[in-house]
Amino acid sequence: MQNHIDKKSMLAYGFVLVLSGKLVEASAQDAVATVSAVAAPAVKLQSVTVTAERREENIKNVPVSASIVADEQLAVLNSGGQDMQMLAGRVPSLNVESSFGRSFPRFYIRGYGNVDFHQNASQPVSLIYDDVVQESPVLKGFPAFDLERVEVLRGPQGSLFGRNTPAGVVKFDSVQPAPNRNAYISISDATHNTANLEAAMNLPVGTDLAARLSILHQHRDNWIDNSYTGEQNRYGGYDDSAMRFQLLYKPNADFSALANIHARTLNGSASLFRANIIQPRSNALVPNFDIGSLATDGGNGQHLENYGGSMRLKWRFGDMSLHSITGYETVRVFSRGDIDGGYGAAFTPVSGPGLIPFPVESADGTSGHHQFTQEFRLESSPNAGLKWQTGLFYFDEKYQIDSYSYDSLSAGMLTSDVRSHQKNDAWGVFGSFNYDVSDRFNLRAGLRYTRDRKYLMTEASNKPDGSSDIDRSAGLAASNTVSKFNWDVSGVYKLSDTANLYSRVATGFRGATIQPAGSFNPMSVAQPETITSVEAGFKADLFQRRARLNADIYAYNVKGLQLTAVGGTSNSAILLNSKKSVGRGVEMDFEAYLTDDLLMTLGGSYNFTRIDDAALAVGVCRSCTVLNPTYVSAGGSTLALIDGNPLPQAPKWAANFTLRYSVPYRNGEFFAYTDWVYRSQVNFTLYKSTEFSGKPLLTGGLRLGYKWNGDRYELAMFGRNITNRVQIVGGIDFNNLTGFVNDYNPRIIGLQFTSRF
């Protein structure tokens, strides 16, 4: 350059040359003219589509607090071989935890969930996979792979999604078949031989047919020793495999049929309970705690088989469309663990580590399960000024539950099998409308009537010697039938072409829960719970769609909240209804291109929850520091009043953060991606205690790699839980300080290769 130009123009000109990839010779005057006349297009955020109201819409126009997990974020989370708990904290107000291993995740939204570990436990967060509800808690663990997106809808969704959605919905949508030959394969290996294989391929069938096969296999070697028996690498491993085959028939624009069959098998460790790992009068781990070792004399293992299928049909008649969704699921699971977390007992010559008041080794199994669902839905054209939909829904489920007890002091001999049978059927009729009152204001409303019926019968306990320890005449059968109307009303006001305000009032309910009788507790019934929720929010695309902000405030009131008091001096799990529980909070999702090569996402939530029931009391642990008022019952048990306590597993504060930076190089890019999740302290139990609470938890991941040939190939090194955070994430208060840690998510470092073709 012979003529003088200022530094700012030179940098801008150089930036344009890099983006265009061309070599240009020009004078200074030509450079300035080129920069001003041919500026490189700015990188923009892609539009986000959700199906919160059963049809595809831009998330900005939907009056529901919703978040999406998709694309690279899903791939990053799956690289670590985690189960559904990987979604915990990835969007505002979502928590996921388990005391049952990989087969039984428990979901919480806005602090509202259920800690019940029984295999017939209902949840206030509904999980819907490819438009089919997964009602059983063991169905909710089906792996997330080859997905278009995961939607998290916060707040009651009873009008369009039905019962058992008072807290919200987590919705999984698979990538559907297409006529092209699109395919991918991803393989990785990491610490503890955490190996993943994920692949999918569109299969050429014919002009009107398209098929897609998706597979997943996740493996981890055992890596946790049993210091009591001297066995090395005894626990912590798993083999988890799943497949999905879809066939799409679309002869014309007026009809389509999408068939789906899927399956899963799981073999591995159940959750590992560890005796006396909590320091007394503290919620810290004992000194010199070793995550790679535990001492136990009980059995441990988990096996699951899940098969299912669905058929989604769509007919278009002029300005209307008719949908039929038929689903079938069956699952069989067996999970065994040493719940006392140690060996021996206080009355034996040798026991430990620490005090083991009594041995508890048990297993749970589900067999003979089937779930059938059918929905018909008629909807208007999505382009009409007045849009509406109406439909019918039917649900039928049956299964057998076995609760086994073993004697750890007699080589794990079976001592009892308490067998229960549950049947649950429900039907509903629903409708909604969506009307543009003006160019700026849109009004929506929905209404649903549901009839839900549940029946459970517990047999006498089957002992190996043929005797029975439960009286058949002791009221071992129970049923409950409930009919409910749910509704919602919402409005969206268009502030501008890029920003909307919305408000929403909605109701929902969760059906009754019937808890089987057991060795330590009688059969019990918790009555249905109902919720009324109010929220208002703001959604906007900012800075010419280089940034996006969604924010909302909410408040809800639950009447008859179903609670489960787990543990205590009686070694039991008791169902309760709270007269009232409340929640309120603030949520925010933000993402922005800070530069064309630097993308940031930030999410956060404040969730306040409180139990309002002055008379409600639960049993407590004798060896822990109880922070609630206590009294001694007529039966001699110490009970704690829990009025004013937060809900269990409900962090008050939560945040998530990701940052992605890329540098173009030749025909690809080098990139760095990091993701972090934080949650504040949580209570593990309904009563407050110093010991049975989880400290704040911060975990992060890092991914460094190179993509080339139009993103066709990717090679990356990754790390999960890179700070190697080891922390108590749950507890069982059986009169000793037994807990379990985040050994499902140890620090791992690995390498992953992905090819798309």
Secondary structure, DSSP 8 states (H G I E B T S, - for coil): --S---HHHHHHHHHHHHHHT------HHHHHHHHHHS----------EE-TTSS-EEGGG-SSEEEEE-HHHHHHHHTTT--GGGGTTSSTTEEEE-SSGGG--EEEETTB-----STT---SEEEEETTEE--STTGGG----SEEEEEEEES--HHHH-SS-SSEEEEEEE----SS--EEEEEEEEGGG-EEEEEEEEEE--SSEEEEEEEEEEEE---EEETTTTEEEEES-EEEEEEEEEEEEEEETTEEEEEEEEEEEEEE-----BTT-B-TTSSSB-TT--TTEE---S--EEEEEEEEEEEEEEEEETTEEEEEEEEEEEEEEEEEEETT-SBS-TTSSS-BSS---S--EEEEEEEEEEEEEEEEEEEE-TTSSEEEEEEEEEEEEEEEEEEEEEEGGGTTEEEEEEEEEEEEEEEEEEEEEEEESSSSEEEEEEEEEEEEEEEEEE-----TTS--SS-TTTT-EEEEEEEEEEEEEEEEEESSSSEEEEEEEEEEEE--EEE---SSS--EEE--EEEEEEEEEEEEEETTTTEEEEEEEEEEEEEEEEEEEEETTTTEEEEEEEEEEEEEEEEEEEEEEEETTEEEEEEEEEEEEEEE-TT-EEE--TTS-B-S-EEE-TTS-EEEE-TT---TT--SEEEEEEEEEEEEETTEEEEEEEEEEEE--EESSSS-BSSSEE--EEEEEEEEEEEETTTTEEEEEEEESTT----EEEEE-SSS-EEEESTTS--EEEEEEEEE-
